[in-house]
């Protein structure tokens, strides 16, 4: 199961890297498939990556917790 992001706006870069480590996914491959997407900006000024975009990248990688999102 994909962990919930700590911030309601989405995942931090560190959370995504932890997801990649746990699933033995090369981060460079993940970010390449993630592509260019809009992000939210947290109170700390750093980007938050939307859950749907993370799920779509995982889906493309064939991960069991990935999910296709048509609007993406």
C-alpha positions, -999 to +999 in steps of 0.1 A: +000+000+000+013+034-009+018+055+023-002+087+027+018+119+022+025+137+054+013+170+039-023+170+025-009+188-006+012+159-016+045+141-013+079+157-006+109+147-027+122+128+004+090+108+007+092+099-030+128+088-026+118+066+003+090+051-017+116+043-045+140+028-020+114+006-005+103-007-039+138-009-053+130+016-080+159+036-095+150+073-087+163+085-121+139+061-138+110+072-116+116+109-122+120+102-159+086+086-160+071+111-136+078+138-163+068+174-160+037+180-138+022+208-118+030+208-081+017+224-050+040+246-028+041+237+009+044+263+037+081+257+036+083+269+000+092+234-013+072+215-039+046+189-030+040+163-057+004+152-062-005+117-052-022+111-086+011+119-104+031+096-082+005+068-087+006+072-124+044+070-125+042+038-104+015+024-127+038+030-157+066+012-138+042-018-133+041-013-095+011-029-078+002+004-060+002+024-092-030+037-107-039+052-140-054+087-139-070+098-172-069+135-164-032+134-160 
